[in-house]
């Protein structure tokens, strides 16, 4: 494996399409969600009204972001019944598939941070100052505390996800500062730093993912050839080793809640070591 080009062996063994299947599905999901939100304000096709914080799909299905909902409660703003219904629907979904699925399959900032990670590998950039793993949890606490003290959703004023969505609809302006700032931070200062160590939204969704049913498994870990491609592309590489190398656990299922179920480890593995399945299916081949 070349550090700048992980997945070369997988492309040779499986073909380009299979070596990028989960990446393409994720990009399709992210672009599809963005298109549904933007179709209304840009073209008058109101498939979804609202934004990622709170929306109404086809005038029937309410969806509410649990992180925003929690901030509302901290700020002592009692939500409407539709918001409560929407948050219960979303909570049920993420408790099933994994909270950080939001980060890899829905969040538009994931495209920005993935681009920074790709360019960082291509340029061979190393080093930087990666924050402590608990940083995002402390920031999550600070966000909720700020909401409780001010009675306002303070984080939503500077949330890069919200800024990116508003920028796409109304033109970027100052939003560029936030989006480009995250890109440059991940590129130059801390690889995978924003999503992996800073973003309080990621921390919140990680907490939701602790009991999720859907998990990646290294079910053919005996076939691993130690190419390290999975570690190179994983946004949370620390979650792989326990399952792949039986470090601290005997079964091959990745149970760490930081896993985003992005599927890139499945894509880039030429030996088909990984698969997506249930947390209860702990068999090996």
C-alpha positions as MATLAB code, in Angstrom:
seq = 'XXXXXXXXXXXXXXXXXXXXXXXXXXXXXXXXXXXXXXXXXXXXXXXXXXXXXXXXXXXXXXXXXXXXXXXXXXXXXXXXXXXXXXXXXXXXXXXXXXXXXXXXXXXXXXXXXXXXXXXXXXXXXXXXXXXXXXXXXXXXXXXXXXXXXXXXXXXXXXXXXXXXXXXXXXXXXXXXXXXXXXXXXXXXXXXXXXXXXXXXXXXXXXXXXXXXXXXXXXXXXXXXXXXXXXXXXXXXXXXXXXXXXXXXXXXXXXXXXXXXXXXXXXXXXXXXXXXXXXXXXXXXX';
ca = [
       0.000    0.000    0.000;
       1.143    3.535   -0.778;
       0.339    5.934    2.039;
      -0.855    8.413   -0.568;
      -2.950    5.874   -2.509;
      -4.765    3.408   -0.220;
      -7.079    1.040   -2.059;
      -4.834    0.293   -5.036;
      -4.726   -3.401   -4.150;
      -8.504   -3.471   -3.733;
      -9.032   -1.930   -7.169;
      -6.734   -4.540   -8.711;
      -8.511   -7.381   -6.889;
     -12.138   -6.267   -7.029;
     -12.353   -3.630   -9.737;
     -12.833    0.128   -9.318;
     -16.579    0.005   -8.719;
     -16.511   -2.548   -5.881;
     -13.517   -0.764   -4.354;
     -15.590    2.436   -4.152;
     -19.103    1.029   -3.612;
     -19.717    2.367   -0.116;
     -18.092    5.701   -0.903;
     -20.356    6.157   -3.925;
     -23.428    5.190   -1.899;
     -22.514    7.726    0.765;
     -21.986   10.490   -1.749;
     -25.319    9.606   -3.324;
     -26.995    9.812    0.087;
     -25.379   13.151    0.948;
     -26.155   14.705   -2.425;
     -29.685   13.308   -2.394;
     -30.383   14.828    1.022;
     -28.941   18.179   -0.072;
     -30.977   18.096   -3.302;
     -34.188   17.405   -1.369;
     -33.579   20.427    0.873;
     -32.421   22.753   -1.917;
     -35.116   21.851   -4.459;
     -37.669   24.016   -2.655;
     -35.833   27.338   -2.243;
     -34.011   27.029   -5.581;
     -36.688   25.555   -7.868;
     -39.951   25.642   -5.942;
     -40.164   21.844   -5.606;
     -40.958   21.492   -1.909;
     -40.024   17.879   -1.283;
     -38.630   18.817    2.123;
     -39.369   22.011    4.011;
     -36.899   23.197    6.624;
     -33.305   22.143    7.176;
     -31.243   19.473    8.909;
     -32.297   20.857   12.298;
     -36.024   20.380   11.694;
     -37.934   19.472    8.551;
     -41.213   18.261    7.115;
     -41.017   15.790    4.240;
     -43.874   15.768    1.692;
     -45.955   17.736    4.227;
     -46.343   14.518    6.230;
     -43.149   13.302    7.922;
     -41.642   15.541   10.635;
     -37.969   15.041   11.446;
     -36.083   16.809   14.230;
     -32.354   16.713   14.910;
     -31.870   15.231   18.422;
     -28.836   17.455   19.040;
     -30.808   20.633   18.301;
     -33.730   19.260   20.322;
     -31.443   18.708   23.333;
     -30.131   22.256   23.017;
     -33.730   23.523   22.965;
     -34.477   21.696   26.209;
     -31.273   23.044   27.778;
     -32.341   26.548   26.729;
     -35.748   25.941   28.361;
     -37.677   26.152   25.074;
     -40.433   23.571   25.149;
     -40.841   22.170   21.601;
     -44.083   21.676   19.725;
     -45.699   18.254   19.408;
     -44.464   17.891   15.812;
     -40.887   18.452   16.973;
     -41.255   15.799   19.665;
     -42.680   13.364   17.111;
     -39.839   14.189   14.736;
     -37.116   13.629   17.314;
     -38.588   10.274   18.354;
     -38.538    9.121   14.719;
     -34.937   10.220   14.217;
     -33.825    8.769   17.553;
     -35.353    5.414   16.676;
     -33.544    5.395   13.343;
     -30.110    6.278   14.737;
     -30.421    3.921   17.689;
     -30.914    1.193   15.092;
     -28.242    2.039   12.511;
     -25.734    3.973   14.622;
     -25.704    7.618   15.625;
     -22.601    8.544   13.687;
     -24.184    7.334   10.490;
     -25.352   10.963   10.413;
     -21.715   12.057   10.196;
     -20.826    9.859    7.222;
     -24.129    9.544    5.326;
     -26.004   12.812    5.904;
     -23.722   15.614    7.137;
     -22.623   17.848    4.236;
     -19.432   18.788    6.082;
     -18.283   15.190    5.667;
     -17.552   15.950    2.007;
     -15.352   18.862    3.107;
     -13.408   16.874    5.707;
     -13.063   13.858    3.395;
     -11.609   16.165    0.739;
      -9.107   17.549    3.249;
      -8.116   14.017    4.307;
      -7.693   12.914    0.680;
      -5.518   15.931   -0.147;
      -3.497   15.494    3.039;
      -2.648   11.918    1.998;
      -1.805   12.950   -1.555;
       0.512   15.692   -0.349;
       2.081   13.356    2.209;
       1.462   15.798    5.053;
       2.305   14.442    8.487;
       2.250   15.612   12.041;
       0.095   18.376   13.450;
      -1.512   18.821   16.834;
      -4.484   16.503   17.218;
      -6.734   17.417   20.161;
      -7.376   14.955   22.951;
     -10.093   12.389   22.226;
     -12.291   13.860   24.962;
     -12.219   17.363   23.464;
     -15.472   16.933   21.555;
     -17.221   15.666   24.694;
     -16.083   18.733   26.628;
     -17.291   20.947   23.785;
     -20.613   19.111   23.776;
     -20.990   19.901   27.463;
     -19.992   23.526   26.825;
     -22.585   23.871   24.054;
     -25.384   22.613   26.303;
     -24.166   24.780   29.191;
     -24.110   27.855   26.931;
     -27.681   27.110   25.852;
     -28.757   26.754   29.481;
     -27.083   30.030   30.541;
     -28.161   32.182   27.580;
     -31.509   30.585   26.760;
     -30.394   30.478   23.110;
     -29.092   27.853   20.708;
     -25.634   29.425   20.707;
     -23.940   26.613   18.786;
     -26.256   27.034   15.807;
     -24.821   30.513   15.238;
     -21.426   29.033   14.369;
     -22.242   25.415   13.477;
     -20.370   24.728   10.185;
     -23.137   22.326    9.101;
     -25.769   25.049    9.454;
     -23.467   27.605    7.846;
     -22.852   25.339    4.855;
     -26.583   24.709    4.373;
     -27.394   28.425    4.587;
     -24.508   29.247    2.257;
     -25.779   26.862   -0.415;
     -29.218   28.490   -0.342;
     -28.450   32.166    0.227;
     -24.856   32.478   -0.988;
     -21.867   31.911    1.173;
     -20.472   35.246    2.317;
     -19.191   34.775    5.875;
     -20.128   31.064    5.741;
     -17.025   30.488    3.613;
     -14.896   31.418    6.636;
     -16.306   28.536    8.676;
     -16.278   25.938    5.902;
     -12.798   26.781    4.607;
     -11.578   27.050    8.190;
     -12.598   23.435    8.890;
     -11.008   22.303    5.612;
      -7.689   24.008    6.381;
      -7.729   22.792    9.976;
      -8.041   19.157    8.843;
      -5.556   19.628    6.010;
      -2.760   21.494    7.781;
      -3.149   21.165   11.543;
      -4.839   17.887   12.490;
      -5.769   15.107   10.112;
      -9.413   14.155   10.682;
      -9.291   16.649   13.523;
     -12.680   18.299   13.174;
     -14.970   15.257   12.906;
     -12.819   12.986   15.037;
     -11.881   15.287   17.901;
     -13.710   18.627   17.856;
     -17.266   18.535   16.488;
     -19.814   18.373   19.353;
     -22.459   17.064   16.953;
     -20.251   14.030   16.300;
     -19.837   13.559   20.044;
     -23.597   13.653   20.557;
     -24.326   11.168   17.791;
     -21.537    8.942   19.052;
     -23.378    8.657   22.367;
     -26.488    7.554   20.482;
     -24.496    4.874   18.674;
     -23.412    2.914   21.727;
     -26.250    0.375   21.437;
     -26.836    0.479   17.669;
     -27.670   -2.758   15.883;
     -25.807   -2.126   12.618;
     -22.054   -2.735   12.890;
     -18.991   -3.364   10.756;
     -17.298   -6.696   11.391;
     -13.803   -7.939   10.513;
     -15.316  -11.374    9.950;
     -12.384  -12.558    7.761;
      -9.644  -11.067    9.911;
      -7.499  -14.169    9.483;
      -7.126  -13.126    5.822;
      -5.706   -9.702    6.723;
      -2.373   -9.052    4.981;
      -1.506   -5.997    7.121;
      -1.612   -3.584    4.184;
      -2.987   -0.900    6.577;
      -5.273    0.579    3.920;
      -8.265    0.392    6.261;
      -6.408    2.436    8.880;
      -5.408    5.001    6.241;
      -8.969    5.747    5.102;
     -10.923    5.264    8.338;
     -12.075    8.561    9.889;
     -11.777    6.901   13.313;
      -8.889    4.410   12.855;
      -8.673    3.614   16.562;
     -11.928    1.615   16.301;
     -10.447   -0.990   13.926;
      -7.679   -2.605   15.961;
      -9.774   -4.267   18.697;
     -11.879   -6.122   16.123;
      -9.185   -6.777   13.523;
      -6.335   -7.766   15.866;
      -8.328   -9.105   18.845;
      -6.898   -6.338   21.016;
      -8.982   -6.386   24.162;
     -11.842   -8.402   22.659;
     -12.194  -11.836   21.116;
     -14.955  -11.227   18.572;
     -14.494   -9.389   15.234;
     -17.334   -6.837   15.557;
     -16.495   -3.121   15.836;
     -18.534   -1.983   18.830;
     -16.857    1.381   19.409;
     -19.533    4.087   19.133;
     -17.130    6.420   17.311;
     -17.393    4.193   14.205;
     -19.368    6.027   11.508;
     -20.346    2.914    9.501;
     -18.954    4.679    6.441;
     -17.891    1.405    4.822;
     -14.541    2.648    3.554;
     -12.688   -0.189    5.285;
     -14.895   -2.579    3.307;
     -14.110   -0.746    0.064;
     -10.333   -0.600    0.323;
      -9.693   -4.119    1.637;
      -8.451   -6.385   -1.149;
      -8.991   -9.449    1.065;
     -12.673   -8.728    1.845;
     -11.937   -8.796    5.574;
     -14.793   -6.445    6.517;
     -18.558   -6.544    6.089;
     -21.576   -4.665    7.417;
     -23.953   -6.656    9.601;
     -25.512   -7.056   13.045;
     -23.720   -6.462   16.345;
     -24.892   -9.937   17.364;
     -23.355  -11.779   14.390;
     -19.877  -12.436   15.766;
     -18.927  -15.421   13.643;
     -15.690  -15.574   11.671;
     -14.680  -17.154    8.390;
];
